[in-house]
Amino acid sequence: MGHVAKEKIKLLNRVKRLRGQIEAIERAVEADDECAQVLQQATACRGALDGFIAEVIEDHIREHMVDPHAGRETPHVLAAEELIEIVHQYLKR
């Protein structure tokens, strides 16, 4: 999985933020925080996880589905860019 290695620092930073958000949810539950606060933490975590997933999918598409020597306006490149945009829109919900 070469593309993950290329983006390792960026992806690890996202995972570390996710860990922090999960720990914040755990602290909120342990502290008997209000439901709304726990849900707010959980939705923030879900958004961060969706961002991580979108980043890995985008890198995968660019690395394995697009010829790096192809012109920017070739049908495959345009379709890949369209797919990346759809993935980002879907995961933003």
N, C-alpha and C positions, 0 to 999 in steps of 0.2 A: 504494500500500500504506500507507494512512493509519494503520492501527493500529500498524505497525512504528515510524512516526515518533513516535507518542504514547508508546511505550515504549522509545524509542531509547536513553536513558541506561542503563536496566536491561539491555537486550539487549546493548549494547556492553560493559558490565561483565562480562556472562557470556562474551562472545567473548574479552575480554582474559584472563579466567581460563583459558579453554580454550587460548589461545595459550601461557600460562605452563605449563600442564600438558603440552602437546605439546613445548615446549622442554625440560621436565624429562625426558620420555621420550627425547628426542634426546641429552641429556646422559648419561642412564643407559646408553644403547646405546654412546655414544662412550667411556664410562668402563669398558666391559665389566662392568657391574653384573650381579649374579645374575639369573637368569631370573625368579625370583619377584618381585624388586623392579621389573623392567621391566614384568611383567604387572600388578603392583599399580598402577603409574603409568598403564598403558594402560586398565585397568578404571575407574580414577577419571576419566580423560578421557572415556571412553565414557559414564559416568554424567552427567558435566557436559554433554556434547553432547545426551544424551537429555533432560536438564532444559531445555536451550535449545529443543529441538524442541517439547517439551510446552508451553512458555511461548508460543511463536509459534502453535501450533495453538490453544491456549486463547484467545489474543487474537483469532485469526481467527474462531473460532466466536462469540465474544461480539460482535465487530464486524460480521460479515457474515451471521450466521444467526439472531440474536436481535433482535427489535424492542425498542429501548431503552424504549419506552413501554408494553410489555406487562407485565402483572402478573407477580410472581414465581412464581405458582402456575399459570400457563397451561401447556398441554401442550408448546408449543414450548420454553419456557424450561426446563421440567423435563427434557425430552429433551436439550436442549443441556447442561445441568448433568450429566446422566447420561453423555453422550458425553465430556465433559471429564474426568470421574472415570475412565472406562474408558481414555482416552488416558494419563492419569497412571499408572494401575495397569500398563498394558502397558509403558510405557517404564521403569518401576521394575525390572521383572523381577527 
